[in-house]
């Protein structure tokens, strides 16, 4: 019985009882039914609140057991199987392909002339030999004495993922002046 129906029956029973058309037993029976309907409604609300809390708890549990990568990329190697306990070990190797990192080895004559923020033209090996523009992100502050070289890292935008990682390429630094 719904709470509204129980309340209407209780009101009718009260009106009939006041006109001496209903016995005290019948009136109490109707009032008890209305009270039970109200209590059932309250219990249903409490069950809904408990179910909502259980859902929040399950979502929090799932979040604690979900591992997210700080980068967007593709899994290249799985180092652990599903279900294994994870502490601080590496679980997966992920290749980030947007932006691509271009590692270049430069002659020491360019040391001091190549700086972070500089732009360079990157031409990958054939058949993907279309020129693209990258930006210098890091320049190694040390020169390798025996080889007379230093390193730099460039970031090459690859939003369409049309350029695979690992290609050899030619680099030409763009001179703004």
VEXGUKOL-925940 format. One line per field, with one value per atom (N, C-alpha, C): residue number from 1; atom name; x, y, z. Coordinates in pm, 1 decimal, padded with zeros to 6 digits. Atoms other than C-alpha are relative to their C-alpha. Layout:
REM residues N
pos	[NUM:...] .
site	[CA:...] .
c1	[X:...] .
c2	[Y:...] .
c3	[Z:...] .
//
This chain:
REM residues 177
pos	[1:1:1:2:2:2:3:3:3:4:4:4:5:5:5:6:6:6:7:7:7:8:8:8:9:9:9:10:10:10:11:11:11:12:12:12:13:13:13:14:14:14:15:15:15:16:16:16:17:17:17:18:18:18:19:19:19:20:20:20:21:21:21:22:22:22:23:23:23:24:24:24:25:25:25:26:26:26:27:27:27:28:28:28:29:29:29:30:30:30:31:31:31:32:32:32:33:33:33:34:34:34:35:35:35:36:36:36:37:37:37:38:38:38:39:39:39:40:40:40:41:41:41:42:42:42:43:43:43:44:44:44:45:45:45:46:46:46:47:47:47:48:48:48:49:49:49:50:50:50:51:51:51:52:52:52:53:53:53:54:54:54:55:55:55:56:56:56:57:57:57:58:58:58:59:59:59:60:60:60:61:61:61:62:62:62:63:63:63:64:64:64:65:65:65:66:66:66:67:67:67:68:68:68:69:69:69:70:70:70:71:71:71:72:72:72:73:73:73:74:74:74:75:75:75:76:76:76:77:77:77:78:78:78:79:79:79:80:80:80:81:81:81:82:82:82:83:83:83:84:84:84:85:85:85:86:86:86:87:87:87:88:88:88:89:89:89:90:90:90:91:91:91:92:92:92:93:93:93:94:94:94:95:95:95:96:96:96:97:97:97:98:98:98:99:99:99:100:100:100:101:101:101:102:102:102:103:103:103:104:104:104:105:105:105:106:106:106:107:107:107:108:108:108:109:109:109:110:110:110:111:111:111:112:112:112:113:113:113:114:114:114:115:115:115:116:116:116:117:117:117:118:118:118:119:119:119:120:120:120:121:121:121:122:122:122:123:123:123:124:124:124:125:125:125:126:126:126:127:127:127:128:128:128:129:129:129:130:130:130:131:131:131:132:132:132:133:133:133:134:134:134:135:135:135:136:136:136:137:137:137:138:138:138:139:139:139:140:140:140:141:141:141:142:142:142:143:143:143:144:144:144:145:145:145:146:146:146:147:147:147:148:148:148:149:149:149:150:150:150:151:151:151:152:152:152:153:153:153:154:154:154:155:155:155:156:156:156:157:157:157:158:158:158:159:159:159:160:160:160:161:161:161:162:162:162:163:163:163:164:164:164:165:165:165:166:166:166:167:167:167:168:168:168:169:169:169:170:170:170:171:171:171:172:172:172:173:173:173:174:174:174:175:175:175:176:176:176:177:177:177] .
site	[N:CA:C:N:CA:C:N:CA:C:N:CA:C:N:CA:C:N:CA:C:N:CA:C:N:CA:C:N:CA:C:N:CA:C:N:CA:C:N:CA:C:N:CA:C:N:CA:C:N:CA:C:N:CA:C:N:CA:C:N:CA:C:N:CA:C:N:CA:C:N:CA:C:N:CA:C:N:CA:C:N:CA:C:N:CA:C:N:CA:C:N:CA:C:N:CA:C:N:CA:C:N:CA:C:N:CA:C:N:CA:C:N:CA:C:N:CA:C:N:CA:C:N:CA:C:N:CA:C:N:CA:C:N:CA:C:N:CA:C:N:CA:C:N:CA:C:N:CA:C:N:CA:C:N:CA:C:N:CA:C:N:CA:C:N:CA:C:N:CA:C:N:CA:C:N:CA:C:N:CA:C:N:CA:C:N:CA:C:N:CA:C:N:CA:C:N:CA:C:N:CA:C:N:CA:C:N:CA:C:N:CA:C:N:CA:C:N:CA:C:N:CA:C:N:CA:C:N:CA:C:N:CA:C:N:CA:C:N:CA:C:N:CA:C:N:CA:C:N:CA:C:N:CA:C:N:CA:C:N:CA:C:N:CA:C:N:CA:C:N:CA:C:N:CA:C:N:CA:C:N:CA:C:N:CA:C:N:CA:C:N:CA:C:N:CA:C:N:CA:C:N:CA:C:N:CA:C:N:CA:C:N:CA:C:N:CA:C:N:CA:C:N:CA:C:N:CA:C:N:CA:C:N:CA:C:N:CA:C:N:CA:C:N:CA:C:N:CA:C:N:CA:C:N:CA:C:N:CA:C:N:CA:C:N:CA:C:N:CA:C:N:CA:C:N:CA:C:N:CA:C:N:CA:C:N:CA:C:N:CA:C:N:CA:C:N:CA:C:N:CA:C:N:CA:C:N:CA:C:N:CA:C:N:CA:C:N:CA:C:N:CA:C:N:CA:C:N:CA:C:N:CA:C:N:CA:C:N:CA:C:N:CA:C:N:CA:C:N:CA:C:N:CA:C:N:CA:C:N:CA:C:N:CA:C:N:CA:C:N:CA:C:N:CA:C:N:CA:C:N:CA:C:N:CA:C:N:CA:C:N:CA:C:N:CA:C:N:CA:C:N:CA:C:N:CA:C:N:CA:C:N:CA:C:N:CA:C:N:CA:C:N:CA:C:N:CA:C:N:CA:C:N:CA:C:N:CA:C:N:CA:C:N:CA:C:N:CA:C:N:CA:C:N:CA:C:N:CA:C:N:CA:C:N:CA:C:N:CA:C:N:CA:C:N:CA:C:N:CA:C:N:CA:C:N:CA:C:N:CA:C:N:CA:C:N:CA:C:N:CA:C:N:CA:C:N:CA:C:N:CA:C:N:CA:C:N:CA:C] .
c1	[00085.5:00000.0:00090.3:-00080.4:00135.9:-00034.7:00019.3:00172.8:-00121.5:00113.1:-00078.7:-00132.7:00121.7:-00338.9:-00029.9:00018.7:-00285.0:-00048.1:00040.4:-00320.3:-00145.3:00139.2:-00647.7:-00094.2:00084.6:-00789.4:-00011.2:00001.4:-00689.5:-00094.2:00088.5:-00866.9:-00147.2:00140.6:-01185.9:-00045.4:00036.2:-01177.3:-00022.4:00016.0:-01133.5:-00133.9:00128.7:-01432.2:-00116.1:00107.4:-01646.5:-00007.2:-00001.6:-01538.5:-00062.2:00056.7:-01627.2:-00152.2:00146.2:-01979.3:-00059.5:00041.9:-02001.4:-00043.1:00032.5:-02013.5:00107.4:-00110.5:-01694.2:00041.7:-00039.8:-01582.7:00143.8:-00134.6:-01270.4:00101.6:-00092.0:-01110.7:00031.0:-00020.4:-01161.4:00084.5:-00078.9:-01025.4:00146.8:-00138.1:-00714.1:00069.8:-00056.7:-00663.1:00043.3:-00033.6:-00671.0:00118.9:-00112.0:-00437.8:00129.5:-00118.2:-00196.4:00051.0:-00039.5:-00197.2:00067.8:-00060.6:-00120.4:00138.1:-00130.0:00160.0:00100.7:-00090.0:00305.7:00043.8:-00036.5:00294.3:00104.3:-00097.7:00481.2:00135.2:-00125.4:00739.4:00067.6:-00056.7:00784.6:00065.7:-00057.9:00844.7:00133.6:-00123.1:01103.9:00107.8:-00097.0:01270.2:00051.9:-00043.2:01278.9:00098.6:-00093.2:01443.8:00133.9:-00123.9:01698.6:00076.6:-00065.4:01769.6:00064.1:-00055.4:01822.0:00126.4:-00118.5:02064.6:00116.3:-00103.6:02255.9:00055.1:-00045.0:02268.1:00087.8:-00080.6:02401.7:00138.6:-00129.0:02675.0:00082.4:-00070.2:02761.0:00055.5:-00048.5:02788.5:00123.2:-00114.9:03022.3:00121.9:-00108.7:03229.9:00058.4:-00047.8:03250.2:00078.1:-00071.9:03353.6:00136.4:-00128.0:03623.6:00094.2:-00080.7:03745.8:00056.3:-00043.9:03762.1:00107.1:-00100.2:03952.6:00134.3:-00125.3:04208.3:00070.9:-00058.7:04262.7:00013.5:-00015.7:04271.5:00133.0:-00130.9:04610.2:-00009.5:00005.2:04636.2:00140.9:-00129.2:04927.7:-00001.0:-00005.6:05044.6:00011.4:-00010.3:05088.9:-00098.3:00084.5:04874.4:00092.0:-00087.0:05030.2:-00048.0:00029.9:05045.1:00087.3:-00075.9:05150.2:00092.6:-00098.2:05470.9:00048.5:-00046.5:05551.8:-00076.2:00068.5:05359.8:00097.7:-00098.5:05590.0:-00062.4:00070.4:05326.4:-00129.9:00126.2:05023.5:-00115.3:00115.3:04671.3:-00013.5:00018.3:04610.7:00124.2:-00121.7:04973.5:-00003.2:-00008.4:05043.9:00097.5:-00081.8:05181.5:00050.3:-00057.7:05419.0:00057.1:-00064.5:05667.9:00063.8:-00061.0:05763.2:-00065.3:00053.8:05719.5:-00092.0:00097.5:05409.0:-00005.7:00014.5:05397.4:00102.4:-00077.2:05613.0:-00096.0:00093.9:05415.8:00078.8:-00063.7:05527.4:-00091.8:00074.8:05414.1:00033.2:-00027.6:05372.5:-00059.3:00038.4:05228.2:00025.6:-00097.0:05453.6:00107.6:-00114.4:05737.7:00123.7:-00127.3:06074.9:00104.7:-00105.9:06353.8:00131.0:-00130.1:06695.2:00105.5:-00102.8:06980.4:00135.8:-00138.4:07357.3:00060.5:-00047.8:07516.0:00150.5:-00143.8:07877.6:00021.1:-00027.6:08038.4:00005.1:-00001.2:08063.7:-00136.0:00134.0:07686.5:-00033.3:00027.3:07716.1:-00014.5:00027.6:07568.1:-00085.1:00081.9:07394.8:-00139.6:00130.1:07114.4:-00052.9:00058.3:06882.4:-00142.8:00139.1:06555.0:-00091.2:00093.3:06268.2:00029.7:-00032.8:06454.8:-00084.3:00077.3:06273.8:00093.3:-00079.8:06404.6:-00093.8:00075.6:06284.6:00045.7:-00027.4:06262.0:-00049.4:00038.7:06261.0:00025.1:-00016.5:06196.0:00045.5:-00043.0:06330.5:-00120.3:00106.1:06131.5:-00070.6:00087.7:05847.9:-00072.0:00069.9:05735.6:00085.9:-00101.2:05984.0:-00054.9:00057.8:05755.1:00060.5:-00062.3:05923.4:-00103.3:00084.7:05779.1:00081.7:-00070.2:05863.1:-00008.3:-00009.4:05979.8:00061.3:-00056.0:06086.8:00099.3:-00101.5:06400.1:-00054.9:00050.0:06295.3:00114.2:-00111.5:06626.1:00130.7:-00135.3:06989.7:00092.9:-00094.8:07256.3:00101.8:-00093.9:07472.9:00147.3:-00137.6:07783.6:00035.7:-00051.8:07996.0:00074.7:-00072.5:08120.4:00137.2:-00135.8:08497.3:00051.5:-00056.7:08599.3:-00067.3:00067.9:08333.1:-00016.8:00017.9:08315.1:-00144.5:00141.9:07934.2:-00076.7:00093.6:07641.8:-00138.9:00134.1:07276.3:-00104.3:00116.2:06946.9:-00124.7:00128.2:06585.0:-00097.9:00101.5:06320.2:-00134.4:00134.6:05945.0:-00069.0:00063.1:05765.6:-00148.3:00143.9:05385.5:-00042.0:00047.6:05212.7:-00145.2:00136.3:04841.1:-00080.6:00075.3:04715.4:00064.3:-00072.9:04964.6:00039.1:-00033.4:05059.1:00148.8:-00143.0:05433.6:00038.1:-00036.2:05558.9:00128.3:-00120.8:05821.9:00112.7:-00115.7:06173.7:00064.1:-00057.3:06246.1:00128.2:-00115.0:06581.5:-00048.9:00042.4:06556.0:00116.5:-00095.6:06750.0:-00056.1:00040.2:06742.8:00072.1:-00058.3:06795.6:-00058.2:00047.5:06776.9:-00035.7:00049.8:06577.4:00059.9:-00061.3:06751.6:-00101.7:00099.2:06503.9:00058.8:-00060.4:06752.2:00026.7] .
c2	[-00116.4:00000.0:00123.0:-00121.8:00343.1:00088.3:-00089.7:00611.2:00089.9:-00088.8:00840.1:-00073.7:00079.3:00562.9:-00027.1:00024.9:00477.0:00123.7:-00125.1:00842.9:00033.6:-00025.9:00878.6:-00093.5:00094.5:00563.9:00041.1:-00042.4:00693.3:00119.5:-00117.4:01027.6:-00041.6:00045.7:00851.1:-00074.6:00075.1:00616.2:00093.4:-00096.1:00909.7:00073.6:-00067.7:01090.1:-00093.2:00096.9:00776.6:-00027.8:00026.6:00713.7:00115.8:-00117.2:01071.2:00004.6:00003.9:01012.2:-00129.4:00128.0:00680.9:-00100.5:00094.3:00492.5:-00108.0:00096.3:00295.5:-00038.0:00046.3:00083.1:00042.8:-00036.4:00162.5:-00097.9:00100.7:-00165.8:00027.8:-00026.4:-00080.4:00126.0:-00124.0:00270.6:-00026.0:00030.5:00139.7:-00084.6:00081.9:-00116.4:00087.3:-00090.2:00158.3:00088.0:-00083.8:00381.9:-00080.0:00085.2:00092.1:-00023.0:00016.9:00029.9:00124.5:-00126.0:00399.2:00018.3:-00010.7:00394.3:-00095.7:00098.2:00077.4:00047.5:-00051.2:00235.8:00110.6:-00106.8:00541.8:-00057.9:00063.8:00317.1:-00072.8:00067.2:00113.4:00101.5:-00105.1:00435.8:00046.3:-00041.9:00544.5:-00106.2:00110.0:00200.4:-00002.3:-00002.3:00222.5:00114.4:-00112.6:00565.3:-00032.2:00038.6:00428.9:-00102.7:00100.2:00131.3:00067.5:-00074.6:00373.4:00074.4:-00070.7:00579.0:-00097.0:00101.3:00263.4:-00049.6:00044.7:00145.7:00105.9:-00108.8:00487.4:00002.6:00005.2:00465.6:-00120.6:00118.9:00111.3:00022.2:-00033.2:00237.9:00089.2:-00088.2:00518.0:-00079.1:00082.7:00261.0:-00087.8:00084.8:00030.2:00081.5:-00087.2:00320.2:00037.3:-00033.7:00422.9:-00120.6:00123.0:00061.0:-00020.7:00014.5:00044.9:00103.3:-00105.0:00376.5:-00036.4:00039.1:00243.5:-00110.5:00113.7:-00061.0:00024.8:-00036.0:00124.1:00071.4:-00060.0:00214.4:00080.2:-00087.4:00508.1:00044.4:-00047.8:00610.8:00152.4:-00146.1:00970.5:00052.0:-00041.4:00973.1:-00080.2:00070.9:00875.2:-00069.2:00071.2:00607.9:-00141.9:00138.0:00244.0:-00091.9:00096.5:-00054.7:-00075.4:00071.0:-00198.8:-00127.5:00118.5:-00449.7:-00011.7:00026.0:-00608.7:-00075.8:00058.2:-00687.1:-00075.5:00071.3:-00820.2:-00054.8:00062.0:-01043.5:00057.3:-00045.8:-00942.5:-00080.9:00066.5:-01021.1:00000.4:-00004.3:-00983.6:00120.9:-00110.0:-00767.0:00103.5:-00109.3:-00428.8:00083.8:-00091.4:-00236.4:00119.0:-00110.4:-00007.4:-00047.3:00051.2:-00229.7:00059.6:-00042.8:-00131.5:-00110.1:00098.3:-00303.9:-00005.9:-00009.3:-00184.0:00098.2:-00100.6:-00004.3:00061.2:-00071.3:00259.9:00092.1:-00088.4:00433.2:00119.1:-00123.0:00793.0:00045.1:-00038.6:00891.2:00135.5:-00139.1:01239.5:00079.0:-00025.9:01422.6:-00107.9:00089.9:01209.0:00071.0:-00055.7:01259.6:-00030.8:00015.7:01315.8:00025.1:-00011.2:01247.3:00023.2:-00030.9:01409.3:00011.7:-00014.7:01393.0:00107.4:-00115.2:01720.4:00020.7:-00028.4:01823.5:00114.8:-00100.6:02036.5:00141.8:-00133.6:02328.6:00070.0:-00059.1:02381.2:00027.7:-00019.7:02388.6:00149.2:-00139.2:02714.4:00068.6:-00059.6:02786.2:-00063.2:00068.4:02531.9:00015.1:-00026.6:02628.1:-00054.7:00042.3:02506.9:00107.4:-00091.8:02662.4:00022.1:-00011.8:02662.8:-00097.3:00088.3:02510.3:-00068.2:00076.0:02247.4:-00071.4:00075.4:02078.8:-00145.4:00143.7:01701.1:-00065.1:00074.0:01482.5:-00148.2:00142.7:01113.3:-00074.3:00081.4:00833.2:-00037.3:00038.4:00726.3:-00124.1:-00074.3:00659.1:00116.1:-00106.9:00908.2:00125.3:-00104.6:01175.0:00141.0:-00134.5:01475.6:00080.5:-00083.7:01761.2:00043.5:-00041.0:01848.5:00089.9:-00092.5:02110.4:-00049.6:00040.5:02020.4:00114.7:-00102.1:02225.7:-00064.2:00049.7:02179.5:00010.2:00002.1:02076.6:00002.1:00013.1:01986.0:00000.8:00003.0:02053.8:-00049.0:00056.0:01847.3:00107.3:-00104.9:02084.7:-00043.0:00051.0:01864.9:-00047.5:00052.6:01783.4:-00128.6:00126.0:01425.4:00019.6:-00029.3:01476.5:-00093.5:00090.8:01159.8:00011.3:-00006.5:01199.5:00142.9:-00138.8:01579.7:00032.8:-00020.9:01572.5:00030.7:-00018.0:01667.7:-00037.0:00044.8:01565.2:00108.8:-00088.1:01745.0:-00084.4:00066.6:01633.7:00100.6:-00083.0:01777.1:-00068.9:00054.8:01731.0:00028.7:-00007.9:01659.4:-00031.7:00027.6:01697.7:-00109.8:00112.1:01384.3:-00030.5:00018.7:01434.9:-00106.4:00100.6:01203.0:-00138.3:00126.2:00928.1:-00060.2:00049.5:00904.1:-00027.4:00023.3:00894.6:-00099.7:00098.2:00579.4:00040.7:-00026.9:00601.6:-00090.4:00082.9:00471.1:00021.5:-00025.2:00610.9:00083.3:-00088.8:00758.8:00124.8:-00123.3:01119.7:00096.7:-00108.9:01421.2:00122.4:-00117.4:01740.1:00121.5:-00126.5:02093.1:00108.5:-00104.1:02374.0:00123.0:-00117.7:02673.6:00124.4:-00123.2:03006.5:00112.1:-00106.3:03277.1:00130.2:-00122.9:03549.0:-00014.4] .
c3	[00000.0:00000.0:00000.0:00005.0:-00086.9:00119.5:-00113.0:00174.2:-00022.1:00028.8:-00002.4:00018.0:-00012.9:-00022.0:00147.4:-00143.3:00345.1:00072.7:-00063.7:00442.8:-00033.4:00039.7:00244.9:00075.7:-00075.0:00405.8:00145.5:-00139.8:00749.2:00019.1:-00009.8:00684.4:-00010.9:00013.4:00563.0:00124.2:-00120.2:00860.5:00118.5:-00108.5:01097.2:-00012.5:00022.6:00938.8:00033.9:-00031.0:00959.9:00149.2:-00142.8:01319.3:00076.9:-00067.5:01420.2:-00015.2:00020.4:01276.4:00053.6:-00058.1:01462.7:-00105.1:00107.2:01132.7:-00012.1:00008.7:01195.2:00140.0:-00133.2:01486.4:00029.1:-00043.7:01686.1:-00057.0:00055.0:01570.0:-00146.7:00142.7:01202.6:-00018.8:00010.3:01256.6:00032.3:-00038.5:01434.8:-00106.2:00105.9:01159.8:-00118.4:00110.0:00894.6:00037.9:-00044.6:01099.6:00004.0:-00001.9:01147.7:-00142.3:00141.0:00770.0:-00053.6:00045.4:00706.9:00061.9:-00068.2:00965.3:-00063.1:00063.9:00809.4:-00138.3:00132.8:00463.1:00012.7:-00021.1:00595.8:00040.5:-00042.0:00764.1:-00117.1:00117.0:00443.8:-00094.3:00082.7:00252.3:00059.5:-00066.4:00508.4:-00015.2:00016.2:00487.3:-00144.3:00139.8:00107.0:-00023.7:00012.7:00131.3:00063.8:-00068.7:00377.7:-00083.3:00086.3:00148.8:-00121.8:00113.0:-00140.0:00041.9:-00050.7:00068.7:00021.8:-00022.9:00169.5:-00133.7:00131.7:-00193.1:-00066.2:00055.7:-00296.1:00064.4:-00069.2:-00031.7:-00045.4:00047.9:-00146.3:-00141.0:00133.8:-00504.0:00009.3:-00017.8:-00392.0:00048.1:-00052.0:-00201.7:-00111.0:00109.9:-00505.4:-00102.7:00094.9:-00730.8:00057.4:-00063.9:-00479.9:-00001.9:00005.1:-00462.3:-00140.0:00138.8:-00841.4:-00033.9:00025.4:-00855.2:00062.5:-00066.2:-00604.6:-00075.8:00071.8:-00826.7:-00150.1:00140.5:-01158.3:-00016.3:00025.2:-01298.5:-00128.5:00115.9:-01533.7:-00037.0:00049.1:-01747.6:-00002.1:00007.0:-01722.1:-00143.3:00140.1:-02099.6:-00083.3:00094.7:-02394.0:-00099.1:00091.7:-02610.9:-00022.6:00031.0:-02713.3:00084.0:-00078.3:-02503.8:-00094.1:00082.2:-02646.9:00067.7:-00072.2:-02373.9:00130.8:-00126.5:-02086.0:00088.7:-00089.5:-01792.0:00116.4:-00106.5:-01552.8:-00056.9:00043.5:-01592.5:00082.7:-00077.6:-01487.2:00129.4:-00128.7:-01120.5:00087.0:-00080.4:-01008.8:00092.4:-00095.7:-00706.4:-00053.2:00052.0:-00805.4:00116.1:-00099.0:-00583.7:-00074.6:00070.1:-00750.2:-00129.7:00121.3:-01043.3:-00123.8:00128.8:-01404.3:-00049.9:00046.4:-01541.7:-00151.1:00145.1:-01901.0:-00053.7:00071.7:-02150.3:-00101.7:00085.8:-02335.2:-00091.8:00097.4:-02653.3:-00023.8:00024.6:-02673.4:-00141.9:00138.3:-03036.8:-00036.2:00023.2:-02997.1:00126.7:00106.5:-02973.2:-00001.7:00013.3:-03103.1:00054.4:-00045.1:-02939.5:-00106.1:00098.9:-03188.6:00072.9:-00066.7:-03037.4:-00107.2:00099.2:-03229.1:00068.7:-00043.3:-03189.7:-00089.5:00075.1:-03293.3:00020.4:-00016.3:-03356.5:00098.8:-00103.1:-03087.1:-00056.1:00059.5:-03335.1:00017.1:-00017.0:-03284.9:00146.9:-00142.1:-02905.2:00028.9:-00032.4:-02777.1:-00105.4:00106.5:-03107.5:-00004.8:-00005.3:-03056.9:00142.2:-00132.4:-02772.2:00006.0:-00020.5:-02624.5:-00058.3:00063.0:-02818.2:-00147.8:00142.1:-03152.5:-00080.1:00087.6:-03447.2:-00098.5:00096.2:-03684.7:-00095.6:00100.2:-04001.1:00009.1:-00010.8:-03968.4:-00127.8:00120.5:-04279.6:00029.5:-00026.4:-04199.1:-00125.5:00114.4:-04419.0:-00085.6:00095.0:-04725.8:00050.8:00089.7:-04788.4:00067.5:-00073.9:-04519.9:00005.5:00002.4:-04628.1:-00017.7:00002.3:-04596.4:00116.1:-00102.7:-04405.6:00103.8:-00112.2:-04064.0:00092.0:-00089.3:-03804.4:00143.7:-00140.2:-03452.9:00079.9:-00087.9:-03153.4:00095.8:-00092.1:-02943.5:00141.9:-00137.4:-02593.3:00101.3:-00094.6:-02424.8:-00079.0:00056.9:-02507.9:00110.6:-00096.2:-02332.1:00037.4:-00039.4:-02125.9:-00006.9:00004.5:-02173.7:-00139.7:00126.6:-02475.4:00032.1:-00014.1:-02509.6:-00064.0:00046.8:-02537.5:-00108.9:00102.0:-02727.7:-00137.1:00129.9:-02997.2:-00050.6:00040.0:-02999.4:-00035.2:00028.6:-02989.9:00128.6:-00111.3:-02768.7:-00051.4:00037.9:-02766.6:00017.3:-00013.9:-02806.1:-00024.9:00020.5:-02789.5:-00057.9:00063.7:-03019.3:00014.9:-00006.3:-02993.5:-00133.0:00131.3:-03320.2:00014.1:-00010.5:-03317.6:-00098.1:00081.9:-03449.5:00038.3:-00051.0:-03370.2:-00073.5:00076.3:-03646.1:00008.4:-00016.5:-03550.0:-00135.4:00134.3:-03917.6:-00017.2:00007.3:-03847.7:00109.2:-00103.0:-03671.6:00072.1:-00077.5:-03400.1:-00049.1:00029.6:-03457.2:-00135.9:00131.8:-03803.8:00011.4:00013.6:-03898.5:-00071.9:00065.4:-04008.4:-00012.7:00017.8:-04124.7:00074.1:-00075.2:-03916.1:-00057.4:00043.1:-04039.1:00088.9:-00091.0:-03786.6:-00078.9:00071.0:-03902.3:00062.5:-00049.2:-03872.6:-00014.4:00003.5:-03776.5:-00052.6:00048.7:-03861.4:-00147.6] .
//
